[in-house]
Amino acid sequence: MLTPVVLQEAQVQELVSPVAAATAGYELTVDLVHRRVARRGRVSRPGFAMDEYRREMLLKGLDEIGKTLLEEPRIAAFERRRAALAAERRV
């Protein structure tokens, strides 16, 4: 899942400026818990902005279907109540 994050211009420059000089092994680490990006131990400050819903979904390893499946007990209870009401109306 691709999720946009918002970084300040200075943060972007700090993170990508070494790419031109890198010969191999350039890595960025994205810390969703603390909303930070790090390059070889150098953490960007301040952190990045991101949609809270998407952040929680990523942290929990869920997509939209997985999120819906978490609600399965409530959905099943609703369907049982709906079926019971429909049966009463037919009588």
Legacy VTK file of the C-alpha trace (Angstrom):
# vtk DataFile Version 3.0
C-alpha trace
ASCII
DATASET POLYDATA
POINTS 91 float
0.000 0.000 0.000
1.425 3.371 -0.960
0.683 6.147 1.461
1.805 9.733 1.035
3.575 11.518 3.842
4.320 15.213 4.031
7.893 16.349 4.650
9.240 19.869 4.780
11.576 20.895 1.951
14.577 20.959 4.311
13.812 17.406 5.427
13.655 16.171 1.835
16.972 17.822 0.988
18.638 16.342 4.069
17.423 12.864 3.165
18.120 12.827 -0.560
21.249 14.986 -0.912
23.594 12.068 -0.095
22.070 9.947 -2.871
24.196 11.602 -5.546
27.380 10.784 -3.614
26.337 7.282 -2.575
27.996 4.439 -4.436
25.881 1.693 -2.879
23.704 0.878 0.058
21.752 4.097 0.458
18.842 3.419 2.812
16.033 5.367 4.387
14.073 4.054 7.335
10.482 5.144 7.886
9.313 4.947 11.500
5.511 4.976 11.402
5.150 4.761 15.172
7.062 7.998 15.770
6.409 9.494 12.302
10.070 10.008 11.469
12.407 9.248 8.588
16.022 8.314 9.267
19.103 8.019 7.102
21.857 5.935 8.690
20.936 6.936 12.194
20.204 10.586 11.390
16.565 11.191 12.238
14.597 13.920 10.496
13.103 16.506 12.790
10.313 17.351 12.961
8.514 14.188 11.973
6.200 13.828 8.997
2.473 14.370 8.711
0.305 11.491 7.575
-3.348 10.511 7.500
-4.022 8.873 10.881
-6.390 6.257 9.449
-3.776 5.069 6.924
-1.063 5.103 9.586
-3.093 2.877 11.906
-3.939 0.524 9.055
-0.242 0.135 8.168
0.774 -0.349 11.790
-1.833 -3.085 12.193
-1.000 -4.675 8.829
-4.518 -4.213 7.511
-6.037 -3.325 4.179
-9.680 -2.329 3.668
-10.837 -5.959 3.552
-8.889 -6.846 6.687
-10.400 -3.858 8.483
-13.883 -4.987 7.442
-13.207 -8.532 8.630
-12.439 -7.174 12.099
-16.071 -6.062 12.186
-17.381 -9.516 11.205
-18.981 -10.277 14.610
-20.930 -6.993 14.520
-21.889 -7.519 10.884
-23.116 -11.055 11.620
-25.174 -9.804 14.593
-26.726 -7.107 12.399
-27.574 -9.662 9.704
-29.215 -11.965 12.273
-31.357 -9.091 13.605
-32.276 -8.045 10.067
-33.251 -11.592 9.112
-35.362 -11.942 12.263
-37.200 -8.667 11.534
-37.802 -9.708 7.922
-39.202 -13.065 9.087
-41.568 -11.320 11.538
-42.872 -9.056 8.787
-43.674 -12.031 6.548
-45.873 -13.618 9.182
LINES 1 92
91 0 1 2 3 4 5 6 7 8 9 10 11 12 13 14 15 16 17 18 19 20 21 22 23 24 25 26 27 28 29 30 31 32 33 34 35 36 37 38 39 40 41 42 43 44 45 46 47 48 49 50 51 52 53 54 55 56 57 58 59 60 61 62 63 64 65 66 67 68 69 70 71 72 73 74 75 76 77 78 79 80 81 82 83 84 85 86 87 88 89 90
